[in-house]
């Protein structure tokens, strides 16, 4: 329509990134909540708490310290996707070093699940490890003009890169 002014044009890529960010935050919030519940139950069952279960819950939800703790857990969950995921640049030709890359991923417990010109996708082979990683077990390998990037969970991407570096020197 001529003369139409567009104030906000939706960006599907940005929308998907925000959606993924919120999903990751929610997963981590559930993980932190479960960890908190386990610690809370262990304190009660082992006698580590000086008050009973009802008083502990009252202190948690009725005091300013409990409110601060809950806010801290939510705050950590919101920050997690920003600091828990990474893009690591590797200055090596992706196609020339295919075998080294496959070996490094295999040694890290990953397998290649899809391959295209725009990206390779690796996923954890163990079901238990997938669950422990909250099903955020995908590492993407994306070609760049100077080499390629590893995109995924920080500790997993760094682990693969650590195993890949010596193989690239050979």
C-alpha positions as CSV (number, residue, x, y, z in Angstrom):
1,X,0.0,0.0,0.0
2,X,1.6,3.3,-1.1
3,X,2.3,5.8,1.7
4,X,2.0,3.2,4.5
5,X,4.4,3.9,7.3
6,X,5.9,0.9,9.0
7,X,6.9,1.6,12.6
8,X,7.8,-2.0,13.5
9,X,8.8,-4.6,11.0
10,X,8.9,-8.0,12.7
11,X,12.2,-9.8,12.3
12,X,11.7,-13.6,12.3
13,X,15.3,-14.3,13.2
14,X,15.3,-12.0,16.2
15,X,11.9,-13.5,17.3
16,X,13.3,-17.0,17.2
17,X,16.4,-15.9,19.1
18,X,14.3,-14.3,21.8
19,X,12.1,-17.3,22.0
20,X,15.1,-19.6,22.3
21,X,16.6,-17.3,25.0
22,X,13.4,-17.5,27.0
23,X,13.1,-21.2,26.7
24,X,16.7,-21.6,27.9
25,X,16.0,-19.3,30.8
26,X,12.9,-21.3,31.8
27,X,14.8,-24.6,31.6
28,X,17.5,-23.2,33.8
29,X,15.0,-21.8,36.3
30,X,13.4,-25.2,36.6
31,X,16.9,-26.8,37.1
32,X,17.8,-24.3,39.8
33,X,14.4,-24.8,41.5
34,X,14.9,-28.5,41.5
35,X,18.4,-28.1,43.0
36,X,17.0,-25.8,45.6
37,X,14.2,-28.3,46.5
38,X,16.8,-31.1,46.8
39,X,19.0,-29.0,49.1
40,X,16.0,-27.9,51.1
41,X,14.8,-31.5,51.6
42,X,18.3,-32.8,52.5
43,X,18.5,-30.1,55.2
44,X,15.2,-31.2,56.7
45,X,15.9,-34.9,56.4
46,X,19.4,-34.8,57.9
47,X,18.5,-32.4,60.7
48,X,20.6,-29.6,59.2
49,X,17.8,-27.2,59.6
50,X,17.2,-25.8,63.1
51,X,13.5,-25.3,62.4
52,X,10.8,-27.7,61.1
53,X,9.6,-27.9,57.5
54,X,6.7,-25.5,58.0
55,X,8.8,-22.9,59.7
56,X,11.4,-23.2,56.9
57,X,8.8,-22.6,54.2
58,X,7.5,-19.7,56.2
59,X,11.0,-18.2,56.4
60,X,11.5,-18.7,52.7
61,X,8.3,-17.1,51.5
62,X,7.6,-14.7,54.4
63,X,10.9,-13.1,55.0
64,X,13.0,-10.6,53.0
65,X,15.9,-13.0,52.9
66,X,13.7,-15.7,51.3
67,X,12.4,-13.1,48.8
68,X,16.0,-12.1,47.9
69,X,17.0,-15.7,47.4
70,X,14.0,-16.3,45.1
71,X,14.8,-13.1,43.1
72,X,18.5,-14.2,42.9
73,X,17.4,-17.6,41.4
74,X,15.2,-15.9,38.8
75,X,18.0,-13.4,38.0
76,X,20.5,-16.2,37.5
77,X,18.1,-18.0,35.2
78,X,17.6,-14.9,33.1
79,X,21.3,-14.4,32.8
80,X,22.2,-18.0,32.0
81,X,21.6,-18.0,28.3
82,X,23.8,-14.9,27.9
83,X,26.8,-16.5,29.6
84,X,26.1,-20.2,29.3
85,X,26.2,-20.3,25.4
86,X,29.1,-19.2,23.2
87,X,30.4,-18.9,19.7
88,X,34.0,-20.0,19.4
89,X,36.0,-19.0,16.3
90,X,38.4,-21.6,15.0
91,X,40.9,-20.4,12.3
92,X,41.0,-23.6,10.2
93,X,39.4,-24.8,7.0
94,X,36.3,-26.7,7.8
95,X,36.4,-29.1,4.8
96,X,40.2,-29.8,4.9
97,X,40.0,-30.7,8.6
98,X,36.8,-32.7,8.4
99,X,38.3,-35.9,9.9
100,X,39.9,-33.9,12.8
101,X,36.6,-32.3,13.5
102,X,34.7,-35.5,13.5
103,X,37.3,-37.1,15.8
104,X,37.2,-34.3,18.3
105,X,33.4,-34.4,18.4
106,X,33.4,-38.2,18.7
107,X,35.9,-38.1,21.6
108,X,33.6,-35.5,23.3
109,X,30.6,-37.8,23.0
110,X,28.9,-36.2,20.0
111,X,27.8,-37.5,16.6
112,X,27.0,-35.6,13.4
113,X,23.2,-35.5,12.9
114,X,23.0,-33.1,9.9
115,X,25.4,-31.6,7.4
116,X,24.8,-28.8,4.9
117,X,26.9,-26.0,3.3
118,X,25.6,-23.5,5.8
119,X,26.1,-25.6,9.0
120,X,26.9,-29.0,10.5
121,X,24.9,-30.0,13.6
122,X,26.3,-32.3,16.3
123,X,24.4,-33.9,19.1
124,X,25.3,-35.8,22.3
125,X,25.0,-39.6,21.9
126,X,24.2,-40.4,25.5
127,X,20.6,-40.0,26.6
128,X,21.6,-39.3,30.2
129,X,24.0,-36.6,29.2
130,X,21.3,-35.0,27.0
131,X,19.0,-34.9,30.1
132,X,21.8,-33.4,32.3
133,X,22.3,-30.7,29.6
134,X,18.6,-30.0,29.6
135,X,18.4,-31.1,26.0
136,X,20.6,-28.1,25.0
137,X,23.1,-30.6,23.6
138,X,23.4,-29.3,20.1
139,X,26.6,-27.8,18.8
140,X,26.5,-26.1,15.4
141,X,29.6,-25.7,13.2
142,X,29.1,-22.8,10.9
143,X,31.7,-22.0,8.1
144,X,33.1,-18.4,8.1
145,X,35.5,-16.7,5.7
146,X,38.4,-17.3,8.2
147,X,37.5,-20.8,9.3
148,X,34.4,-21.8,11.3
149,X,32.6,-21.2,14.5
150,X,31.4,-23.6,17.2
151,X,28.1,-22.5,18.6
152,X,26.5,-24.1,21.6
153,X,26.7,-24.6,25.4
154,X,29.8,-23.0,26.6
155,X,31.4,-25.9,28.5
156,X,30.7,-28.3,25.7
157,X,31.9,-26.1,22.9
158,X,35.1,-25.3,24.8
159,X,35.6,-29.0,25.5
160,X,35.3,-29.8,21.8
161,X,37.6,-26.9,20.8
162,X,40.2,-28.1,23.4
163,X,40.2,-31.6,21.8
164,X,40.3,-30.2,18.3
165,X,43.3,-27.9,18.7
166,X,45.9,-30.7,18.9
167,X,44.3,-32.6,16.0
168,X,44.6,-29.4,13.9
169,X,48.3,-29.1,14.6
170,X,49.0,-32.7,13.4
